[in-house]
Amino acid sequence: MPRTCTICTSKKRAAIEAALVADAPYRDIARRYNVGRDSLKRHVDAGHIQASVHDAQEAKDEARALDVARQLHVVNTVTLQVMHSALGDRKTHHLVLQAVDRVLRQLELQDKRNEMGDLAKEVEALKALFAVQEQEESEEQ
């Protein structure tokens, strides 16, 4: 007779599966819910995790990613506004360099987050802007 899955019959199944889907270490889950590590492994390997738990975790991860993207967009917008304002005033040219650096770092984060290859184009555009700015400053001296 096949063995009954102790995780499937546990009253704490939903919490255990949520921890499994969140990639918590088996030993921590086993200790917290007083179940065996081997039971956890068998439960996962047998595909017993309820789809609703898995879907809920994916939804949380997606919401977190969207929040990060929104925050990056806000930071980029403000940084670009500072950069354009500083370009118009010779006394604040140092702010342009700081803003370009910030934008470059934000673009790198966005590229990593979205796994997109468009970063190179944006970096080149910012480098061109920076080169023009340096040339203007050297002509003034």
BAVODREN-407503 format. One line per 5 residues: number of its first residue (from 1); their letters; for each residue x, z, y of N, C-alpha, C. Coordinates in pm, 1 decimal. Layout:
N
NUM) A) X Z Y X Z Y X Z Y  ...
***
This chain:
141
1) MPRTC) 84.3 0.0 -118.4 0.0 0.0 0.0 88.8 0.0 124.7  59.1 -89.7 223.7 143.0 -96.1 343.4 133.2 31.4 426.1  242.0 56.6 493.8 251.4 174.9 578.6 165.9 157.6 705.0  97.5 262.6 747.6 19.7 260.2 871.9 114.2 285.8 988.4  101.1 206.1 1093.1 187.2 220.8 1210.6 149.2 347.9 1284.7
6) TICTS) 243.8 439.7 1294.6 215.7 568.6 1359.8 196.4 554.6 1510.2  254.0 451.4 1568.3 236.8 429.6 1712.2 95.8 376.0 1739.6  50.8 284.4 1654.9 -84.4 227.8 1672.4 -192.9 335.0 1659.0  -168.6 434.1 1577.7 -269.3 538.2 1555.6 -251.9 659.1 1647.6  -148.1 658.3 1728.0 -121.5 770.2 1817.6 -221.3 774.0 1932.9
11) KKRAA) -258.5 893.4 1973.6 -346.8 910.9 2090.0 -274.2 871.6 2219.1  -142.0 869.1 2212.6 -60.6 837.8 2330.4 -11.3 692.3 2327.7  -78.9 608.8 2249.0 -33.9 470.8 2231.1 -14.5 397.3 2363.5  -110.2 406.1 2451.7 -101.5 332.4 2579.2 22.3 373.3 2658.8  48.2 502.7 2665.6 165.1 551.5 2740.0 294.5 508.6 2671.8
16) IEAAL) 296.5 515.8 2540.0 416.0 474.9 2464.1 442.9 326.9 2486.7  338.4 245.2 2477.2 356.1 101.5 2495.4 396.7 67.6 2638.5  343.7 140.0 2734.4 383.4 116.7 2873.5 532.7 144.5 2891.3  580.9 250.7 2827.4 723.8 283.3 2834.3 806.8 176.2 2763.2  756.7 127.4 2650.5 828.4 22.3 2576.4 838.5 -105.7 2659.9
21) VADAP) 727.6 -144.4 2720.6 725.2 -267.0 2800.5 813.8 -252.4 2923.8  825.3 -130.6 2974.9 910.6 -105.0 3092.0 1058.1 -93.0 3053.5  1088.6 -118.5 2925.6 1227.0 -116.0 2874.9 1293.7 20.4 2881.0  1216.2 126.7 2867.5 1275.8 260.6 2857.7 1349.5 268.5 2723.1  1459.3 341.5 2716.7 1532.6 354.3 2590.9 1446.1 419.8 2482.1
26) YRDIA) 1458.0 367.7 2360.7 1379.4 419.4 2248.2 1398.0 569.7 2231.3  1521.2 618.6 2244.1 1543.6 762.1 2220.6 1468.5 847.3 2322.2  1460.7 798.7 2448.9 1386.0 873.0 2551.5 1236.2 873.8 2521.4  1184.8 757.2 2480.7 1042.5 748.0 2446.0 1012.9 836.2 2325.2  1099.2 829.2 2225.4 1079.6 908.6 2103.5 1077.4 1057.5 2136.2
31) RRYNV) 1167.8 1100.3 2219.3 1175.1 1241.7 2257.9 1051.7 1282.5 2339.1  1014.7 1199.6 2435.7 902.5 1231.7 2524.5 769.3 1239.9 2449.8  748.7 1149.8 2353.5 619.0 1144.0 2285.5 623.1 1196.5 2141.2  737.8 1252.9 2105.0 753.6 1313.9 1973.0 720.5 1215.7 1859.4  783.6 1098.5 1867.3 769.6 997.0 1763.0 910.3 953.4 1721.3
36) GRDSL) 919.1 884.5 1610.8 1049.6 840.3 1561.8 1096.0 711.9 1628.2  1227.2 701.9 1647.3 1282.9 578.1 1703.9 1256.7 459.8 1612.0  1266.9 483.3 1482.0 1240.2 375.8 1387.0 1094.7 330.3 1395.5  1004.3 424.1 1419.9 862.4 388.9 1435.1 842.7 299.5 1557.1  912.6 331.1 1663.9 904.0 249.7 1785.1 954.6 107.8 1758.0
41) KRHVD) 1068.5 100.3 1692.0 1126.8 -31.0 1660.7 1033.0 -111.9 1572.8  977.0 -50.1 1469.2 884.2 -121.6 1380.4 760.9 -168.2 1457.0  710.1 -84.3 1546.1 592.5 -117.2 1626.0 619.0 -242.4 1710.5  733.9 -245.3 1775.5 769.9 -358.9 1859.6 795.4 -482.7 1774.0  874.2 -466.9 1667.9 909.2 -580.5 1582.3 787.4 -643.3 1516.4
46) AGHIQ) 686.1 -562.0 1490.0 564.7 -612.6 1425.6 469.2 -677.5 1525.9  502.9 -670.0 1653.7 418.9 -731.6 1755.7 290.0 -656.1 1780.8  294.7 -524.9 1765.9 174.4 -443.9 1781.7 140.8 -408.6 1926.5  230.7 -435.0 2019.0 204.9 -396.8 2157.9 84.6 -475.8 2209.2  -10.6 -402.6 2264.3 -133.2 -465.0 2312.5 -102.3 -558.4 2429.6
51) ASVHD) -166.3 -673.1 2428.2 -143.7 -773.2 2533.1 -177.1 -718.3 2671.2  -277.7 -632.8 2679.8 -317.2 -579.8 2810.5 -206.5 -496.5 2873.3  -133.7 -420.8 2791.0 -23.2 -339.1 2842.7 88.2 -429.9 2891.9  119.8 -531.1 2813.1 224.8 -626.0 2849.5 187.2 -700.5 2977.7  61.9 -744.8 2986.9 15.1 -816.7 3105.4 18.0 -728.4 3229.9
56) AQEAK) -18.3 -602.6 3212.6 -17.5 -509.3 3326.0 123.9 -491.3 3379.8  221.6 -478.9 3290.3 361.1 -463.1 3333.5 409.2 -589.7 3404.2  372.6 -705.6 3352.5 412.1 -830.3 3417.7 351.4 -840.4 3557.2  227.2 -797.2 3571.7 161.2 -798.8 3703.0 233.3 -707.0 3801.0  275.5 -588.7 3753.5 350.3 -496.0 3839.7 482.3 -557.8 3882.9
61) DEARA) 553.2 -620.7 3788.6 680.7 -683.9 3820.5 663.0 -796.3 3922.1  558.6 -874.9 3905.7 531.7 -984.7 3998.5 498.3 -931.4 4137.4  418.9 -825.8 4144.3 383.5 -766.4 4273.3 508.0 -713.6 4343.6  598.0 -652.2 4267.1 722.5 -601.3 4323.7 806.3 -715.9 4379.5  813.4 -826.2 4306.2 890.6 -942.3 4350.9 831.3 -1001.5 4478.1
66) LDVAR) 699.6 -1010.0 4485.3 634.7 -1062.7 4604.9 660.1 -973.4 4725.6  660.7 -841.7 4704.8 686.8 -748.3 4813.1 828.6 -766.8 4866.4  924.3 -783.2 4777.7 1063.6 -805.4 4819.3 1073.1 -935.3 4897.9  1005.9 -1039.1 4850.5 1009.1 -1167.4 4920.2 949.7 -1155.3 5060.2  839.9 -1081.7 5074.1 778.3 -1061.0 5206.6 874.7 -987.8 5299.4
71) QLHVV) 938.1 -884.5 5247.8 1031.5 -807.7 5329.8 1149.4 -893.6 5374.0  1201.9 -974.5 5283.5 1312.0 -1063.6 5319.1 1269.1 -1161.9 5427.1  1147.6 -1211.6 5417.7 1096.5 -1305.8 5517.9 1090.4 -1239.7 5656.0  1042.4 -1117.8 5661.7 1033.1 -1045.6 5789.1 1172.4 -1024.6 5848.4  1265.6 -979.7 5765.3 1402.9 -956.8 5813.0 1463.7 -1087.4 5862.6
76) NTVTL) 1442.7 -1195.5 5789.7 1496.6 -1325.1 5832.6 1437.3 -1368.3 5966.0  1307.6 -1352.0 5982.7 1240.5 -1392.2 6106.5 1296.3 -1316.1 6225.9  1307.0 -1185.4 6211.8 1358.5 -1103.1 6321.4 1504.1 -1138.1 6351.2  1583.4 -1155.3 6247.3 1725.0 -1187.7 6264.6 1741.3 -1321.1 6336.7  1663.4 -1419.2 6299.3 1671.5 -1549.9 6365.8 1629.1 -1540.2 6512.1
81) QVMHS) 1529.9 -1456.1 6542.0 1488.7 -1436.6 6681.2 1602.7 -1375.2 6762.1  1669.8 -1276.6 6706.3 1783.9 -1213.7 6773.9 1894.2 -1316.1 6796.1  1920.5 -1395.5 6694.5 2027.1 -1495.2 6703.3 1996.7 -1596.3 6814.1  1874.3 -1647.1 6819.2 1839.1 -1745.0 6922.5 1841.9 -1683.1 7061.5  1800.0 -1558.9 7075.5 1806.2 -1490.6 7205.2 1950.7 -1472.8 7248.9
86) ALGDR) 2036.7 -1435.2 7156.1 2177.3 -1411.6 7188.5 2248.9 -1540.9 7225.2  2206.3 -1652.3 7169.2 2269.1 -1780.8 7204.0 2249.2 -1815.1 7351.2  2139.7 -1770.9 7408.7 2110.0 -1801.8 7547.9 2184.6 -1716.8 7648.1  2249.1 -1610.2 7605.8 2317.1 -1517.5 7696.4 2462.6 -1503.5 7654.0  2554.8 -1544.9 7739.6 2698.7 -1542.9 7706.2 2749.5 -1401.8 7675.8
91) KTHHL) 2686.5 -1301.7 7732.4 2731.9 -1163.8 7712.5 2700.1 -1111.8 7572.4  2611.4 -1179.7 7503.5 2568.3 -1129.1 7371.7 2606.9 -1222.2 7256.0  2710.7 -1302.0 7276.8 2753.0 -1393.8 7170.1 2793.1 -1319.8 7042.2  2844.5 -1198.9 7056.7 2882.7 -1123.3 6937.0 2760.8 -1095.7 6848.9  2643.7 -1086.0 6909.3 2521.3 -1065.4 6831.4 2489.0 -1187.1 6745.4
96) VLQAV) 2526.7 -1305.2 6795.0 2503.2 -1427.0 6716.9 2580.2 -1419.1 6585.5  2705.3 -1378.1 6595.0 2787.1 -1368.5 6474.2 2728.9 -1266.0 6376.4  2683.6 -1155.2 6429.3 2622.7 -1053.6 6343.3 2492.6 -1105.3 6282.1  2415.0 -1175.5 6360.3 2288.7 -1229.1 6309.4 2312.8 -1334.7 6202.7  2412.1 -1421.0 6224.9 2444.7 -1522.8 6123.6 2488.1 -1455.6 5994.2
101) DRVLR) 2569.1 -1352.3 6004.9 2612.7 -1279.5 5885.7 2493.4 -1219.7 5812.5  2401.5 -1161.4 5886.8 2281.8 -1100.8 5826.7 2197.0 -1207.1 5757.9  2177.7 -1319.8 5824.8 2097.4 -1427.2 5765.5 2162.5 -1476.5 5636.5  2293.5 -1491.3 5638.7 2363.7 -1536.1 5517.7 2342.1 -1438.6 5402.4  2351.2 -1309.1 5431.2 2328.8 -1209.3 5325.7 2184.6 -1214.3 5274.8
106) QLELQ) 2089.9 -1232.0 5366.7 1949.8 -1240.8 5325.6 1925.2 -1365.1 5241.3  1987.2 -1474.8 5280.6 1971.8 -1597.7 5202.2 2029.0 -1581.7 5062.6  2140.2 -1512.7 5051.4 2197.3 -1486.4 4919.3 2101.5 -1403.7 4834.5  2040.6 -1302.7 4896.1 1943.2 -1221.7 4823.3 1822.5 -1304.5 4779.8  1774.5 -1388.7 4869.6 1661.2 -1473.5 4834.8 1697.1 -1567.7 4721.4
111) DKRNE) 1816.4 -1622.6 4726.8 1859.0 -1714.8 4621.6 1864.4 -1644.6 4487.4  1919.6 -1525.2 4484.6 1925.1 -1449.3 4360.2 1784.8 -1415.3 4313.1  1699.9 -1376.9 4405.0 1564.3 -1334.3 4370.1 1482.3 -1450.0 4315.3  1490.9 -1562.4 4379.7 1409.0 -1677.4 4342.4 1478.6 -1774.9 4248.8  1606.6 -1753.4 4225.9 1687.9 -1842.5 4143.0 1673.0 -1988.0 4188.0
116) MGDLA) 1688.7 -2005.1 4319.2 1676.8 -2138.8 4375.6 1814.5 -2187.7 4420.3  1829.8 -2317.4 4424.7 1957.3 -2375.2 4464.0 1963.4 -2422.1 4607.0  1864.8 -2389.6 4690.2 1861.3 -2438.4 4826.9 1950.2 -2358.7 4921.3  2012.6 -2253.1 4871.8 2094.8 -2168.1 4958.0 2207.6 -2247.3 5023.0  2268.6 -2336.6 4950.1 2383.0 -2411.2 5002.8 2346.3 -2489.0 5129.4
121) KEVEA) 2229.0 -2551.1 5130.4 2185.9 -2627.6 5248.3 2170.0 -2536.1 5369.5  2108.0 -2422.5 5349.4 2084.6 -2329.5 5459.5 2216.2 -2269.7 5509.4  2306.1 -2238.8 5417.9 2436.5 -2185.0 5455.7 2513.4 -2289.2 5536.5  2508.8 -2415.4 5493.6 2578.9 -2520.1 5566.7 2522.4 -2536.8 5707.9  2392.2 -2526.7 5720.9 2330.5 -2535.7 5853.5 2376.7 -2421.1 5942.0
126) LKALF) 2382.8 -2301.2 5885.8 2429.1 -2186.1 5963.7 2578.0 -2198.2 5997.4  2656.4 -2251.2 5903.7 2798.9 -2272.7 5932.2 2815.1 -2372.3 6046.5  2734.2 -2477.6 6047.0 2741.5 -2576.7 6154.4 2705.3 -2512.2 6287.9  2602.4 -2430.4 6287.8 2562.9 -2358.2 6409.4 2676.4 -2266.9 6455.7  2737.1 -2197.7 6362.1 2847.8 -2107.7 6393.6 2966.4 -2185.6 6450.4
131) AVQEQ) 2995.9 -2301.3 6392.5 3108.0 -2383.2 6439.3 3084.1 -2430.0 6582.5  2962.8 -2471.0 6613.1 2929.1 -2512.3 6749.9 2947.5 -2395.6 6845.2  2902.5 -2279.1 6805.0 2915.0 -2159.7 6888.0 3062.1 -2126.3 6914.1  3145.3 -2133.4 6811.7 3288.7 -2105.0 6828.1 3353.7 -2206.7 6920.7  3313.9 -2332.9 6905.6 3370.8 -2437.3 6989.3 3334.7 -2413.7 7135.3
136) EESEE) 3212.1 -2374.5 7162.8 3169.7 -2345.1 7299.9 3249.3 -2229.1 7357.0  3271.3 -2127.7 7276.8 3345.5 -2010.5 7324.6 3491.6 -2045.2 7351.6  3551.3 -2129.2 7266.3 3691.4 -2165.4 7287.5 3706.7 -2256.3 7410.0  3606.7 -2339.8 7440.1 3611.6 -2424.5 7559.4 3600.6 -2343.7 7686.2  3532.5 -2229.7 7681.4 3517.9 -2143.8 7797.9 3649.2 -2075.1 7834.0
141) Q) 3731.7 -2052.4 7733.6 3857.1 -1978.9 7758.8 3959.1 -2070.8 7809.9
***
